[in-house]
């Protein structure tokens, strides 16, 4: 496996950003009935997943990158829901999710 180069780090960041943007657009699609937000959401997810495919093709260490992405994308979606859409999230819920991300990180190290 190739080392994690700055290009791979940029692809991880761009993939996470694209997928979180897709999550941000999801409510705007009104159940996939609004064409423009639906196409934008699909494009954002396609870009994010496409970047993941490019990372795999480049030989990056997916056993490290995928758990990081699996932790950060849901947290980004939750942050978007709270900060943009005014959703309510209890401190216990947020702490539980952060703890789950820490457990994933520790499990990846073992």
C-alpha angles and dihedrals in degrees: 000000000000122000118257103269127191088257091057090048089052091050091050091050092046092047092050091046092049093049094046088050088052089053089049090054095047097089090047090062090067092218093325091301097114107077102205098048089042093054091044091050092049091048092050092051091044091052092047094049091042090056089051089053090051090051091052090048090050089057098246121166100266092180087071102033101046096055090048090051092044089056100042101044096060091044089051090050091050090049090051091050093050099040101036107026098032095237117169120240124175121230089242091056093049093046091049091053093047090049090051089053091050091050090051090051093049092046089053091055094051 
